[in-house]
Amino acid sequence: MRTLAVATALTLTLSASPASAATTPYLPAPTGHSPVGVSTLSLVDKSRPDPWVPSVPYRELMVSVFYPATSASGPKKQYMTPLESERNLEGKDIPGLPLDVFSTVRTNAVVDARPAGRWHSLPLVVLSPGWTQPRVTLTALAEDLASRGYAVAAIDHTYENRATTFPDGHVTGCAACEVDEQPGFWEKFAQVRTRDTSFVLDSLLRSKWGALIDPQRIGMAGHSAGGAVTTQVMLADPRIRAGVDLDGSVHVPIPASGLARPFMFVGRTESNHPGQPPYDGWERDWPHLTGWKRWLMVSGTAHDSFNDLGVLAEQLGVDIGDTIDPYRALAVTRTYVNAFFDQHLRCRPQPLLAAPSPAYPEVTFAG
């Protein structure tokens, strides 16, 4: 995981031309039939102090809930604040790229639009971002799932990314970054995200959103560290029926007792060398996935091809090391993740997941 984070940081130091940096970046429109709404929730877990900053006597989390809406009219959600953008870009040294550029990204979800779902009708997908990454980096996937009839909860895991803004205006930084070299860090990381996710589920199901969400149809997906931790969350919380790891190195193994619920790995064909991350952990865990499972690899992708940064980097003239068209990479990610949850949360068989498809020649089935 740390190797991948370093590689990402290095690619982001490559030059961006002032002309490309002057364009207004945007997220491609979702592909489903429904308009998309989004609401921002501030949640406080008073049952525990913050695990990364113990002087804070509670755990506070920011969550974005995406959902099918009745109308596409209204203000669109801001991608990042200028300060969040600056903290995510500072130190990257990209010539011609304004530090506030992520605050200008055009999104597609309407803020607090009226939900289109019926009582307990919406399957829910929880999204967990990569190490040091904010929840907004999974917005394109969240919007697409919502346009296809899912509720989506994207979680910011406080003090694990460079900037999280709360309603009262205070902004937290990455306190966990100060201890990520210590022994036992990834085990603690998995425990923290597991408790965060279960708390968010409890909070959503007890709130007004509980009237829209089907508690029997909950899945989880994540990118990088957020994908890697998904198996641990599923082991701890049986409400999560199916999971996806998008190119995340798994540091905490699945126990010998195994995980019997559906799971899918999606990663890069390049750098797929036996015994190397992320595939060393995937190889180790594969026999312990005892339910439905798939291992897919997408040719030409880089680590950030599976989140928003692939298409945004292309628009801003930044090279992340991919050779696939980034819009194609996003389309592949959206299509296969949607197919996975359609099959396992909606019981709709998906031929796309049964065998390689000529429509997606860049996707290889490793298992």
N, C-alpha and C positions, 0 to 999 in steps of 0.2 A: 504493500500500500504506500509506504513511504517512498519507495522507488518510483512509483507512478506519479506521486505528487511532485517529486523533484523533476521528473520528465516533463510534466505539464508546465511547471514554472519555467523551465528552460525554453520550451517552445514559445511561450508567451513573451519572451524577450526579443523575438525576432521582429524585424522592422515592419511598421505599418505606414503606408504612404499618407501624407496629409489629405490627399484627395479622397481616399477611401474612408479615412477617419471622419471626414466632414459629412458623410452620408448619415441618414437616420436609420439606425439598425431596427430590425423588426423580427418578430417570431412568425413563421409561416402559419397560415390559417388552419384551424383544426379541420379534420376531414369528415366528421360526423354530421348528422342532420340537425342537431339542436344548437341553438345559441348557448353561450356559456356564461354563467355568472360566477362570481367569486366573493367570498366574505372573509375578513381577517379576524381571527380570534386571539385574544390574550388569555392564557390559562395559567393558573397558579396552583401548584401542588403543595399544600401546606403540611403534608404528612412527612416530608423529608427536607433537610437542608440541601442546598445546591452541592452536588458531588464534586464540582471543580473549584468552587469558591465557598468553602464551608461557612464563612462568615455571613453568607446570605442564608437566612433561616428557612427558605422555601425554594422550590424549583419553579421558575417561570418560563413559559414557552410561548412562542408565536407560531400560529398555524394558519395556513391558507386553505379554505374549503372551496373547491371548485365543484360545479354541479350544472346539469342541464337547466336552462332558463327559458322563460316564456318569451323573452324579447332580446334582441341584440342592441337595442338603443340604450344609451347612457354612457357615463364616463368609464374609460378602460383603466384597469389596474396599473399603477406605476410599477415598473420592474424593480428598480432600486431607488433609494434616495440618493442625492448627490454624495452624501457622506459615505453611504454604503458602497457606492461605486468607487469612490476614492480609496477606501480601505482595501477593496479587492484588487485594485490596480496599482497601488503605490508600491514602488520597488521593482516593478516589472520593466521599466525603462523602455517603453514602446514609443519611438519618435512619432510625433504628429497625432497621437491619440489622447484626447482630453480625458482627464481623470474622472470626470463626471459622465462619461459617455453612456454607461449602463443605466443612468437615470433617464435617458432619452429613448430607450428601447420601446417600440410599440408592441403592445400585447393585444389579445383578442377578448379577454374576459371582462364582462361588465360588472362594475362594483355593486354589490348588494342587489343584483337583479332578482326578480321574483322567481323562485324555483318552479320547475315544471313537473317535478316528481309527485307521485301519489303516496299515500300512507305506506310506509315500510316497503317501498318499491325499488329503491336504488341500491345496487351492490356498491360497496365502498372499497377503494384502493388507497392504502397508506403509502406515501412516497417519502423516502429518507435520502437526503443528499450525501455527497461525498465528504470526506474529511476536509475541513476548513472551508467547505462550500456552503452557501446559503440555500434555503429551500427554493428560491426563485430559479435556480439553474435547472429545475425540472418542470418549469412552467409549460413548455411546448408539449410535453407528454401529458401533463395534468389537463391542459385545455382539450387535448384530443380525446382523452378518456371521457371527460365530462360531456363533450359533444356527442359521444356515442352512448350516453345514458348512465354513466357512472358518477357517483360522488367520489371526490378525491380529497384526501387530507395530506397536504405537504407540510412537514414539520421542520422548523428551525430548532436544532439542538443547541441550546444556549451555551455560550463559552466554548463551542467547538468550531465556530467559524469566525471570520474576521469582523463581522458587524451584524448585530441584530438590534433593530429599533423597536422600542416598546411604546405604547400609547402615550405615556407621560413624557416621552421625549428622550429618555435615557437610552444609551447605546452600549451594548456589551461587546467586548472583544474576545479573542481566542485565548482564554486562560489555560485551556487544556493543552495548547501548543507548547506551554512551558514545561510539560511533564511527559511529552509523548515519547521520550527516549528511555523512560524509566521502566524497569521490569514490571510486568503485569499490566502495562498500560492498555493493551488491546482487550484483555479480559474485562477490565473496568469499563472500557469504552462500550463493549457489548452489553454489560449490565446496565449502564446508564441509558443507552438507547432502547433497551428492552423495557425498562421502567417508564421511560418517556412515552413510548408507543402505547403501552397498556393504559397509562394515565390519559392520553389523548382519546383512546377508544372509550374509556369510561366516561370522560367528559362529554364527548359527542353524543353518545347513546343516552345520556341523562338530560341533554339539552333539547332545544327545539329541533335540532338535526336528527335526533333519534326517531322522530316521527316520519322521516323520509328514508332513513337507512334501514336496510334489511340486515339484522344482526347475524343472520345465518350465512351471509354472502360477503365476507370480508377477505381481501387479499392485501399483499404488500409487495412493493418493488422498491429498489434503490440502486443508486449509481455508486460505484467505487466502494468506499467504506459503508455506505448506506445499503448497498446490495449485499456486501459480505456479511453484515450483521443480521440479515433477514432470517437466516436459518435459526439463529439463536432466539430471535423474537418469536418465531413460530413454535419453537420448542417450549418456550415459557408461557405462551398465550394461545390456547387452542382455538380461540375465536378466529385466528388468521388461517384461512383454509388453503391458501396457495401463495407461492412466493417466487420472485424473480430477482436474480443478481445480475446487474449490468456492469460487467467488467470490474468486479471487486475482488481483491485478494482476501481470502478467508484465513484469518489468523487464529480464530477459536474453532476447533474442530467439532463436527457433529459427533456425539458419543456413540459408542458401539450399539446402543439400543436403537439408534436410527431415527429418521424422520420419515413418516409414512404418507405425508400429504404432498400434493403436486408441487414440483419445483423446476425452475428453468434457469440455466446459466446462459448468458449471451455475452460474447467477448470478441476479441480481435483474432483474425487468422494470423497476421504477422505477430511475431514475438511469442507464438505458441510453441515454446520449447519445453519438452518434458522436464519437470522439476523446477521450472522458473515461475515466478508470480505473474499473473494470478493463478496459473494453472496447476501449480504444485498443490495448493489447497483444494482446488476442484478435484484433482485426481484422488487425493486422500479421502475427500468426503463423498465422492461418487458412489462407492459401494454402500454407504450408509443412508443414501436416499432410497428408501424402499418402496415408495409409491411411484406414481407417474412422474417421469423426469425427461428432460431434454438438455442437451449441451449444444448450443449453436455458436458458430463463429462467422463473423462478417468480414469479408476481405476488404482491405484498403482502409479500415477504420483506425483511428487513434483513440486514446483513452477518453477524450472529451467528445468523441463523435456521438456518444450515447446520451449526452445532455444538450442543453441549449448552446453551450460554448462553441460547438462545431459550426453551426450556421452563423452565429454572431461573429466569430473570428473570421469567417469567410467574408462577411460584409465589411469588416473593418480592416481587411488586408493583413491579418495575422495568420501565420503558418503554425498549425498545431501538429503537423507531422502526418496528416492523413493523405491518402491518394484517392479515396472515394469522393464523389461529389457530396458535400455535407448535407444538402437537402435530401439526397437519396438515402444517406445514412439515417437521417431523422425519420424518413418515411419507413425504412426498414424497421427501426426501433419501435415506432408507433404501431406498425402493422402486426408485428409478432407479439408485442406485449398485449395489444388488444385481443388478438386471437387466443392467447393463453388464458386471459381472464374470461373471455366469452366461453371458452370450453369448460373452465373449472369453477366459475362462479355462476354462469348462466346455463350450464349443461347444454351448450350448443357445440356439437362436434365440429372440429376445424381441420379439414384436410391439409391445410398449410402446415400443421404441426405433425402430420403423420409421416411426411417424407419430403425430401428436397423438392423445391418448386422451380420450374423453368422461368417463372415470373420474377424470381429472386435468385439469380445465379450466383450472387456474391455470398449467399448464406450456405454454409456447410454444416451438415449434421455430424457432430463428433460423438454423439450418444443419444 
